[in-house]
């Protein structure tokens, strides 16, 4: 055998490629700090620990859902049912809790219901070979409708003491939901980086056919992604229902799916999958949270939140478009 | 010959600090077929991208029919009559031949409506000119690859192109389709169109071209009339030193039967019987659509079989999905590396460890240091040029990407490895390296099935060659009896004989 000279990877592009990859990797974080700085300059009330904690507490619910959404999107899918699933599983949990008088059974009820919805989504996508958009759109309509039917369009309110502690309790001056959100974020960062399932998620999102031809259990991993997303929705549902000790079948979770998708996209995850990160989503969530907070502090009409959010999404995608 | 159709003088192109082209001269006469040769990275694409208006030269000038021209954009190139037919064809499968031909340049009548009849008439005219019989109203999806290529040529003619660049047009074509394309190229030549033919296949170059230019390291290494050179000398100029052209085949003692396929049938496949022994390299060939690729996908569990049995190491196995195939130590390097093989968002290392990832996991965690160690091992064994395993897989050349995918299965402990068109889009040096690696691994006890339409290379490599025709095995030839002519007889159905 003889050595053959090879000039394959054009070496002249390397410095440029490196800068490009750095930007791709850290653009969200840079954007986040710029925004943080701007917020501090614009309003002196922004940089108080009270306000910062407030932001974290406010984003926890959407944040946890966004983590699930990130996983599903990375695998090349999408979950539109998260908002409706939150409302239904929250109501199921509270109902169960009221019947049994135990907070624990309410917690389990909520989580089981949400995971079941995730499993059903995953089954439709893998076994039924239904496009994720369609399957979860159907699920969104169905779950919302079931919730409305059983609550007769109204709210389900908890009657057991202690339940509100989940969302309103504090440890060292920080609300529980903030811990949940950060803990789950760290956990998922590790899962995606260090486990086989994490690696497979990226592989499937990048090129499903090649992944299948590399003997990867594609269906099993996708099912796991939707189920995990379901579990995270369940966690969010617990916080949402415990916060006011009640959940509304008509208004809870409305458009959460779009907020979550927005956070994921701003965080740099590619909507068609295979590329992105949990850390990106964390910052995407924080960016949206800060923006909302600034709008409040500056007494801008809350009706304009949507406009700001819309602009940020489009700008984020424009900046990240490097392919 | 006084004025050249195209004259490129002293073209220099620099990327960052590196000179990709160091003053290249290139000229093209009317009605000439000019081979542009060079290994990957030699500067062929850069030169052609400058001609096509995709890139700008830093120095040098371009003249068309003696006139200095500036080609700033691909649209400029088109206006000047230069067409670039890329390897990946840009046709829309659901549209008809005529619709594709006129895509983006549709003719309309006075009301602004599409003038389908006139467009179809013109399509027929162009096809007549090219000597091809093709219904303008046929959908493109059902056509074979050579006809798709012809439609791209037709598009070029529609724009009155006088210079057509063809980038490896024969890569995924069968011998017969290649003949079709060559006939069309002859027609074009007769009509005074100049062609630049980029190819790795020297035999084709010898067949069809008038002149050649070999690029090496951004310089013209050699150029001249095809009549004054031969394949051997061209190959030498390509790599810059002598290449072994003799057989890389080594005699091995074949072991027990490791794979036995009996009466296998699937969509488009029937009555498939064959066996594979340890250390054997079994070749599969045939015309495109003869079913060899489908057979391998069925074997690997990617497509469903309708009948028949598969035995691995004497045991009857059920392979319904690729996961099952791996469980029986069967690996698969699929054709069309970009679509089926690589995960372009992932690193070289991650692409490598995908199938055998289980081995790097302890208590649920991936052990990256071990992953790297194993990669280094295969890097050495397969002579992969991948100094930085954390770079994206797309930073590697085709040959090295293919080695990564092969290593993927070796790492996953596959004992039987199927390679479907392993040297597709791979340059000459890397090609022989891949074959050498297969030969070495076979000697060490692995068994291989290699699917290829490049018959001369199959003859160098394989112990036996299975020739398929229309979804069936036409014949299995032993190494001693296999010749290119005989294989073609069976592959084209000119001779058929059912094996017992």
Interface residues (C-beta under 8 A of the other chain):
Chain A: X1 X2 X3 X4 X5 X6 X7 X8 X9 X10 X11 X12 X13 X14 X15 X16 X194 X195 X196 X199 X200 X202 X203 X205 X206 X207 X209 X210 X211 X212 X213 X214 X215 X216 X217 X274 X275
Chain B: X14 X15 X16 X17 X18 X20 X39 X40 X41 X42 X217 X239 X240 X244 X300 X302 X321 X322 X323 X325 X326 X332 X334 X339 X340 X341 X342 X343 X344 X345 X346 X350 X353 X354 X355 X357 X358 X361 X364 X365 X366 X383 X385 X391 X395 X396 X397 X399 X400 X408 X412 X429 X430 X433 X436
